[in-house]
Amino acid sequence: MTKRVRSNWQGAILVCRKCSKKLDGGFGPDRDERLAKRLRARVGKGRKARLGVVEVDCLKICPKRAVAVVDSRTPGRWHVVQAGGDTDALLNGLDAAASTPQA
């Protein structure tokens, strides 16, 4: 028997843990925070957030000085976020991509 737990998530953002670890931070004002932590600060934490931010094992892209990201609302479009990138612009771009139909 399984128990159901309600969530407010509209989707999940998958962040490559290996890319993040290689950067040793790379985001935030002092470039000392991981991308997942910056995203969680922006969208909220836990099951009451509008989006879930989940660090996953290697996504096998391995970009230099960047982090691979997948938005579950648009699984056919993967993103490579350069170190020091603007997390607000990233989230706005993900929201815009999720609201337009995929080609």
N, CA and C atoms as a LAMMPS dump frame, in Angstrom:
ITEM: TIMESTEP
0
ITEM: NUMBER OF ATOMS
309
ITEM: BOX BOUNDS ff ff ff
-5.0000000000000000e+02 5.0000000000000000e+02
-5.0000000000000000e+02 5.0000000000000000e+02
-5.0000000000000000e+02 5.0000000000000000e+02
ITEM: ATOMS id mol type element x y z
1 1 1 N 0.842 -1.18 0
2 1 2 C 0 0 0
3 1 3 C 0.884 1.239 0
4 2 1 N 0.506 2.216 -0.798
5 2 2 C 1.265 3.453 -0.861
6 2 3 C 0.446 4.599 -0.295
7 3 1 N 1.151 5.568 0.188
8 3 2 C 0.504 6.756 0.725
9 3 3 C 0.781 7.911 -0.234
10 4 1 N -0.208 8.708 -0.527
11 4 2 C -0.046 9.857 -1.405
12 4 3 C 0.183 11.117 -0.587
13 5 1 N 1.071 11.947 -1.091
14 5 2 C 1.372 13.225 -0.454
15 5 3 C 1.2 14.298 -1.518
16 6 1 N 0.446 15.316 -1.224
17 6 2 C 0.171 16.383 -2.169
18 6 3 C 1.36 17.325 -2.293
19 7 1 N 1.537 17.856 -3.478
20 7 2 C 2.613 18.79 -3.746
21 7 3 C 2.086 19.926 -4.614
22 8 1 N 2.682 21.099 -4.511
23 8 2 C 2.307 22.238 -5.347
24 8 3 C 3.185 22.366 -6.586
25 9 1 N 4.083 21.398 -6.804
26 9 2 C 4.995 21.472 -7.933
27 9 3 C 4.233 21.482 -9.245
28 10 1 N 4.643 22.369 -10.148
29 10 2 C 4.135 22.377 -11.514
30 10 3 C 5.094 21.633 -12.421
31 11 1 N 6.245 21.302 -11.915
32 11 2 C 7.276 20.586 -12.652
33 11 3 C 8.508 20.474 -11.774
34 12 1 N 9.547 19.858 -12.311
35 12 2 C 10.8 19.709 -11.577
36 12 3 C 11.959 20.155 -12.463
37 13 1 N 12.93 20.788 -11.852
38 13 2 C 14.147 21.179 -12.54
39 13 3 C 15.232 20.222 -12.068
40 14 1 N 15.794 19.476 -13.013
41 14 2 C 16.84 18.508 -12.701
42 14 3 C 18.193 19.162 -12.963
43 15 1 N 19.034 19.195 -11.944
44 15 2 C 20.347 19.837 -12.03
45 15 3 C 21.416 18.76 -11.87
46 16 1 N 22.366 18.719 -12.803
47 16 2 C 23.427 17.713 -12.753
48 16 3 C 24.329 17.959 -11.54
49 17 1 N 24.377 16.986 -10.659
50 17 2 C 25.175 17.092 -9.435
51 17 3 C 26.67 17.093 -9.747
52 18 1 N 27.073 16.305 -10.738
53 18 2 C 28.492 16.201 -11.069
54 18 3 C 29.026 17.517 -11.639
55 19 1 N 28.252 18.145 -12.523
56 19 2 C 28.653 19.455 -13.075
57 19 3 C 28.786 20.485 -11.956
58 20 1 N 27.808 20.487 -11.057
59 20 2 C 27.819 21.437 -9.946
60 20 3 C 29.034 21.232 -9.06
61 21 1 N 29.362 19.979 -8.814
62 21 2 C 30.5 19.676 -7.951
63 21 3 C 31.811 20.121 -8.601
64 22 1 N 31.926 19.93 -9.915
65 22 2 C 33.139 20.344 -10.625
66 22 3 C 33.351 21.857 -10.545
67 23 1 N 32.25 22.616 -10.59
68 23 2 C 32.356 24.075 -10.526
69 23 3 C 32.719 24.57 -9.138
70 24 1 N 32.41 23.783 -8.12
71 24 2 C 32.648 24.19 -6.733
72 24 3 C 31.985 25.54 -6.464
73 25 1 N 30.699 25.597 -6.744
74 25 2 C 29.934 26.835 -6.584
75 25 3 C 29.639 27.413 -7.943
76 26 1 N 30.113 28.623 -8.171
77 26 2 C 29.985 29.234 -9.482
78 26 3 C 28.796 30.16 -9.651
79 27 1 N 27.892 30.219 -8.67
80 27 2 C 26.701 31.046 -8.797
81 27 3 C 26.531 31.907 -7.553
82 28 1 N 25.701 32.922 -7.673
83 28 2 C 25.474 33.839 -6.562
84 28 3 C 26.395 35.032 -6.667
85 29 1 N 26.207 36.005 -5.778
86 29 2 C 26.999 37.242 -5.852
87 29 3 C 28.502 37.004 -5.697
88 30 1 N 28.878 36.047 -4.864
89 30 2 C 30.299 35.76 -4.657
90 30 3 C 30.758 34.525 -5.42
91 31 1 N 29.868 33.994 -6.258
92 31 2 C 30.131 32.776 -7.032
93 31 3 C 30.576 31.616 -6.143
94 32 1 N 29.948 31.489 -4.988
95 32 2 C 30.313 30.412 -4.074
96 32 3 C 29.141 29.479 -3.773
97 33 1 N 28.025 29.641 -4.487
98 33 2 C 26.858 28.793 -4.247
99 33 3 C 26.614 27.872 -5.431
100 34 1 N 26.047 26.705 -5.141
101 34 2 C 25.677 25.771 -6.198
102 34 3 C 24.398 26.255 -6.881
103 35 1 N 24.24 25.881 -8.141
104 35 2 C 23.077 26.311 -8.916
105 35 3 C 21.777 25.85 -8.274
106 36 1 N 21.723 24.613 -7.809
107 36 2 C 20.493 24.086 -7.201
108 36 3 C 20.085 24.926 -5.988
109 37 1 N 21.047 25.329 -5.193
110 37 2 C 20.74 26.133 -4.003
111 37 3 C 20.188 27.497 -4.403
112 38 1 N 20.768 28.116 -5.443
113 38 2 C 20.273 29.415 -5.923
114 38 3 C 18.857 29.29 -6.481
115 39 1 N 18.59 28.216 -7.208
116 39 2 C 17.256 28.017 -7.773
117 39 3 C 16.225 27.782 -6.68
118 40 1 N 16.581 26.977 -5.674
119 40 2 C 15.655 26.724 -4.564
120 40 3 C 15.332 28.022 -3.815
121 41 1 N 16.323 28.879 -3.673
122 41 2 C 16.091 30.161 -2.997
123 41 3 C 15.09 31.007 -3.777
124 42 1 N 15.083 30.858 -5.082
125 42 2 C 14.195 31.647 -5.949
126 42 3 C 12.784 31.061 -6.048
127 43 1 N 12.655 29.729 -6.136
128 43 2 C 11.323 29.122 -6.335
129 43 3 C 10.713 28.575 -5.053
130 44 1 N 11.495 28.454 -4.003
131 44 2 C 10.996 27.891 -2.752
132 44 3 C 11.52 26.478 -2.556
133 45 1 N 11.359 25.998 -1.345
134 45 2 C 11.885 24.676 -1.009
135 45 3 C 10.753 23.714 -0.699
136 46 1 N 11.023 22.461 -0.899
137 46 2 C 10.09 21.42 -0.483
138 46 3 C 8.883 21.28 -1.386
139 47 1 N 7.896 20.572 -0.883
140 47 2 C 6.725 20.245 -1.691
141 47 3 C 5.756 21.398 -1.864
142 48 1 N 5.961 22.503 -1.148
143 48 2 C 5.078 23.659 -1.288
144 48 3 C 5.603 24.671 -2.307
145 49 1 N 6.762 24.424 -2.868
146 49 2 C 7.33 25.308 -3.885
147 49 3 C 6.566 25.139 -5.197
148 50 1 N 6.656 26.139 -6.086
149 50 2 C 5.966 26.019 -7.378
150 50 3 C 6.7 25.068 -8.312
151 51 1 N 8.013 24.946 -8.149
152 51 2 C 8.827 24.001 -8.915
153 51 3 C 9.738 23.263 -7.954
154 52 1 N 9.969 22.008 -8.242
155 52 2 C 10.929 21.254 -7.461
156 52 3 C 12.301 21.375 -8.095
157 53 1 N 13.333 21.496 -7.299
158 53 2 C 14.707 21.518 -7.791
159 53 3 C 15.383 20.275 -7.228
160 54 1 N 15.783 19.386 -8.128
161 54 2 C 16.339 18.102 -7.724
162 54 3 C 17.709 17.93 -8.353
163 55 1 N 18.719 17.659 -7.525
164 55 2 C 20.042 17.34 -8.056
165 55 3 C 20.055 15.861 -8.41
166 56 1 N 20.498 15.559 -9.624
167 56 2 C 20.513 14.182 -10.118
168 56 3 C 21.937 13.789 -10.483
169 57 1 N 22.143 12.479 -10.672
170 57 2 C 23.456 12.003 -11.093
171 57 3 C 23.79 12.546 -12.479
172 58 1 N 24.969 12.269 -12.942
173 58 2 C 25.491 12.823 -14.187
174 58 3 C 24.51 12.674 -15.35
175 59 1 N 24.304 13.774 -16.079
176 59 2 C 23.433 13.773 -17.254
177 59 3 C 24.209 13.487 -18.539
178 60 1 N 25.505 13.227 -18.426
179 60 2 C 26.375 12.813 -19.541
180 60 3 C 26.574 13.883 -20.619
181 61 1 N 26.45 15.15 -20.239
182 61 2 C 26.766 16.231 -21.181
183 61 3 C 28.161 16.774 -20.861
184 62 1 N 28.44 16.995 -19.611
185 62 2 C 29.738 17.435 -19.098
186 62 3 C 30.307 18.679 -19.791
187 63 1 N 29.581 19.803 -19.748
188 63 2 C 30.105 21.036 -20.349
189 63 3 C 31.206 21.64 -19.484
190 64 1 N 32.109 22.381 -20.107
191 64 2 C 33.178 23.033 -19.349
192 64 3 C 32.637 24.305 -18.703
193 65 1 N 32.923 24.49 -17.418
194 65 2 C 32.529 25.667 -16.639
195 65 3 C 31.035 25.978 -16.754
196 66 1 N 30.219 24.922 -16.73
197 66 2 C 28.77 25.084 -16.839
198 66 3 C 28.068 23.891 -16.183
199 67 1 N 26.748 24.013 -16.035
200 67 2 C 25.937 22.971 -15.406
201 67 3 C 24.807 22.581 -16.36
202 68 1 N 24.587 21.283 -16.509
203 68 2 C 23.488 20.784 -17.336
204 68 3 C 22.197 20.791 -16.514
205 69 1 N 21.111 21.265 -17.139
206 69 2 C 19.822 21.4 -16.465
207 69 3 C 18.717 20.89 -17.384
208 70 1 N 17.754 20.158 -16.8
209 70 2 C 16.593 19.683 -17.544
210 70 3 C 15.339 20.141 -16.804
211 71 1 N 14.407 20.73 -17.534
212 71 2 C 13.117 21.127 -16.974
213 71 3 C 12.119 20.041 -17.357
214 72 1 N 11.465 19.425 -16.386
215 72 2 C 10.547 18.321 -16.673
216 72 3 C 9.34 18.759 -17.492
217 73 1 N 9.062 20.056 -17.52
218 73 2 C 7.941 20.549 -18.317
219 73 3 C 8.277 20.56 -19.802
220 74 1 N 9.569 20.606 -20.136
221 74 2 C 10.028 20.542 -21.524
222 74 3 C 11.202 19.563 -21.604
223 75 1 N 10.943 18.265 -21.501
224 75 2 C 12.03 17.287 -21.436
225 75 3 C 12.849 17.18 -22.724
226 76 1 N 12.345 17.682 -23.82
227 76 2 C 13.084 17.638 -25.075
228 76 3 C 14.09 18.761 -25.236
229 77 1 N 14.098 19.702 -24.319
230 77 2 C 15.028 20.843 -24.36
231 77 3 C 15.89 20.829 -23.108
232 78 1 N 17.16 20.517 -23.276
233 78 2 C 18.092 20.553 -22.156
234 78 3 C 18.838 21.873 -22.207
235 79 1 N 19.326 22.334 -21.068
236 79 2 C 19.975 23.634 -20.976
237 79 3 C 21.37 23.48 -20.388
238 80 1 N 22.283 24.309 -20.853
239 80 2 C 23.633 24.375 -20.309
240 80 3 C 23.793 25.779 -19.744
241 81 1 N 23.953 25.852 -18.423
242 81 2 C 24.013 27.145 -17.728
243 81 3 C 25.461 27.436 -17.363
244 82 1 N 26.001 28.516 -17.93
245 82 2 C 27.382 28.902 -17.666
246 82 3 C 27.553 29.375 -16.229
247 83 1 N 28.719 29.122 -15.671
248 83 2 C 29.025 29.571 -14.312
249 83 3 C 28.844 31.081 -14.232
250 84 1 N 28.249 31.548 -13.163
251 84 2 C 28.004 32.963 -12.977
252 84 3 C 26.765 33.461 -13.688
253 85 1 N 26.038 32.561 -14.33
254 85 2 C 24.825 32.947 -15.051
255 85 3 C 23.753 33.484 -14.112
256 86 1 N 22.858 34.27 -14.661
257 86 2 C 21.775 34.885 -13.9
258 86 3 C 20.668 33.856 -13.682
259 87 1 N 20.429 33.455 -12.44
260 87 2 C 19.413 32.441 -12.15
261 87 3 C 18.003 32.961 -12.389
262 88 1 N 17.777 34.256 -12.195
263 88 2 C 16.452 34.824 -12.474
264 88 3 C 16.141 34.729 -13.963
265 89 1 N 17.114 35.057 -14.809
266 89 2 C 16.926 34.963 -16.257
267 89 3 C 16.717 33.509 -16.669
268 90 1 N 17.439 32.598 -16.032
269 90 2 C 17.263 31.171 -16.328
270 90 3 C 15.839 30.738 -16.023
271 91 1 N 15.333 31.077 -14.853
272 91 2 C 13.969 30.68 -14.486
273 91 3 C 12.933 31.319 -15.404
274 92 1 N 13.135 32.577 -15.776
275 92 2 C 12.216 33.233 -16.708
276 92 3 C 12.227 32.531 -18.057
277 93 1 N 13.417 32.133 -18.51
278 93 2 C 13.542 31.407 -19.771
279 93 3 C 12.879 30.035 -19.703
280 94 1 N 13.035 29.347 -18.581
281 94 2 C 12.397 28.034 -18.418
282 94 3 C 10.88 28.178 -18.397
283 95 1 N 10.375 29.204 -17.715
284 95 2 C 8.925 29.438 -17.675
285 95 3 C 8.394 29.754 -19.067
286 96 1 N 9.142 30.572 -19.822
287 96 2 C 8.698 30.933 -21.17
288 96 3 C 8.715 29.714 -22.08
289 97 1 N 9.757 28.881 -21.967
290 97 2 C 9.839 27.676 -22.8
291 97 3 C 8.722 26.694 -22.46
292 98 1 N 8.354 26.619 -21.182
293 98 2 C 7.308 25.694 -20.774
294 98 3 C 5.928 26.146 -21.257
295 99 1 N 5.773 27.45 -21.475
296 99 2 C 4.459 27.959 -21.892
297 99 3 C 4.275 27.945 -23.41
298 100 1 N 5.373 27.719 -24.161
299 100 2 C 5.249 27.634 -25.617
300 100 3 C 5.286 26.177 -26.05
301 101 1 N 4.546 25.815 -27.094
302 101 2 C 4.544 24.43 -27.56
303 101 3 C 5.886 24.043 -28.15
304 102 1 N 6.284 22.79 -27.928
305 102 2 C 7.531 22.291 -28.479
306 102 3 C 7.37 21.987 -29.95
307 103 1 N 8.434 22.255 -30.706
308 103 2 C 8.423 21.968 -32.141
309 103 3 C 9.006 20.607 -32.418
